[in-house]
Amino acid sequence: MERERVSRRAEDWKKIIEEWSASGERQRDYCAARGIGVSSFYQWRARLKKEKTKKLGGDAFVAMGPVAWSVGSPTAVLRFPDGVKIELSRMPDPEWIRRVVGS
């Protein structure tokens, strides 16, 4: 069965991707349940991520410096919607957190 072609604007895709992120579902499952083409989803997710990176100053990477391993529970944990988790053994500078989080 062929899916009906739906024309969506960037604002529509942004909402779809935000809802997917909050759902906790795998991308393929989310798309299949809603009749969304997986390849379109991937393309729009990459496009919107690229636009966001440009708005934040172009470089999405933040220098982290040397890694020091410690034993025990982390002092701070940063969790991102895409599943990335950064555990820190000591509380970092607030400016560094702001650059990493992108706000």
N, C-alpha and C positions, 0 to 999 in steps of 0.2 A: 504494500500500500504506500502510495506516495504522499508525502507531507504537503500541505497547502503552503505556498510561499507567502510569508508575511514580511511586510516592510516595516522595519523598526528604526527609530532615530537613536542617536547617541544617548540621549536621556533615558530612553527605554532600556537600552543595554546596560547602562550604569545601574539602574534599579534592579534589573534581572541579576546582575553579577553581585550586587550587595545582598540581595535575597538569598542567592546561592551560598554566599560566604557565611551568612547567619544560619543557614539550614543544617550545616554539618554533613550534607550529602556529598557523595562523589560527583564530580562534574557530569560524567556520563549518565548517572542515575537521575540527577536533577533535570538534565536536558530531556531525557527519554520520557520522564513523567509529565513534562509540560509541552512536549511536541516541539522542542527547540533543537535546531541542527547543531550537533556537537562542534563541527568545524567552524560554523559562524560564531558560536560561543567562544571558542579558543581565539579566533581572530579578533573579536571585539574586546575580549579580556586583555590581550596583548596590546591592542591599540590604546585602550583607556589607561593601561598601566604606563605606556610610553608617554602619553599626554601628561599624566600626573607627574612623572619623572621630570619632564620639561618644566612644569610649573614650579617644582621644588628646587630648580637650579641646574638641572641637567645631569648631575652625577648622583645616582642612587646609592653608590657605595660610600661607606664611612670608614675611615681608617680606624682600625681597632687596636693597633699596637701589639706588643708581645702578649702571649697567652701565659698566664701563671696558673698552674693547677693547685687546687686546694682540696682538703678532705673535709667532708661535712656538707651540711645543707647550704644552698646558695642564699646570699643575702637579698638578691633581687632577681626576678625572672621577668623577661619581656616576652610576651606571646603575641604573635601576629596572626591575622585572619587566614593566611595561607599555610599555617601550621608550623612556621619557623618559630623556634624557641631559643632565646639567649639567656643562659644562666650566668650570673655574676657573683663572684666571691666577696665583693665589697660594693658599696653604693657608689655609682659613678656620678660625675658632674651632671647636673640637670641639663646643661646646654648639649652635652653629648647625647643624652637620652632624647632630647627634642630633635636632634639631627637624625638619629637612628630611626625614630618613629615617624619622622616626616611631617610634624605638625608645627 
